[in-house]
């Protein structure tokens, strides 16, 4: 059940990020370019998180089904969370820099 719980936690974060982005896009007026830029930048990140979570879930499920995972280290993914963290850090830093330059 750990595979499903991990998948649901990744999807939960993607839904929160996508929901906030969609709300910013939907509630912003045509004159509010800041909210539109932030929404358009963060929606692809939410989609990337969903794609990554889906890929990781099926990869782990396939290992479990084929009984390829003899040790717990086979389930370990050290690259994905770091890459997604760096992407989020770059996105939020870019948004922060954008907001500083437009003030």
N, C-alpha and C positions, 0 to 999 in steps of 0.2 A: 504494500500500500504506500510505501514511501515514494515510489515513482509517481503515483497519481497525486499525492499531496504536493510534491515538488512542482509538478505540472500546474496544478491549480494555483499555487502561490505565484508562479511566473505570470500566469494568465490574469490573476487578480491585479498585479501591478500594471500590466499592460492595459487592462480595462480602466483602471484609475487614471493613468496617463492619457489614454485615448479619450476618456470622458471629459477630462479637464480641457484637453485640446479642442475637442468638438464643441464644448460649451463656449470656449473663447471665440471660436470661429462663428458659431451660431448667434451669439449674443452681441457680437461687435457690429458697430455701425460701419457704413462704407468709409467714413472719415477716420476711423480708428485703425490705422495700419499696424500699430504695435501689436494689438491682440491678434490680428490676422497673421502677422509674421510668426509670432510665437506659436500659434496653433498649427500653422503649416510646417513649422520646423519639428514640432514634437510628435505629430501624428506618424511620420515615417519611423520614428524611434519606437513607438508603441507597436506598430506593425512588425518591426524587426524583432521585438521581444516575443511577440506571438509566434512568429516563424521559428525563432530559436527554441522556444519552449516546446513547440510541436515536434521539431526535429529531435530534440533531446529525449522527449518522452518516447517516441517510436524507436530511437536507437537503443534506449535502455530496455524497453519492452521486448525488442528483438533479441537482445542479449539474454534476458531472462527466459524467453521462450526456447531459445536454442541451447540454453544452459551453458553459454560461453563465459558467463561471469562466475568464475570459481572463487574469486577473491573480491572483496569490497572495493579494492582500488580500481577495478575495471569500470566501476560506475562513476568514478571521480571525474569531474570536468573542471579543470582549473583555468582553462583559457576563456570559456564563454562568459562567465560572470565578470572577469576582469575586462574583457573587450566591451561588454555592455556598459560597465561602469565608466570606462574611458569615454565611450560614445556619449553617455548621459552627461558626464562632466564637460565635454567639449560643447555639447548643445547648450547646457545651462550657462557656461562661460560666454558663449557667443551671444546668447540672449541678454546676459548681463551687460556685455560690452555694447551691444546694440542699444539697450536702454540708456546707457550712460552717454552715448554719442547723440542720441535724439533729444535729450533733455535740454 
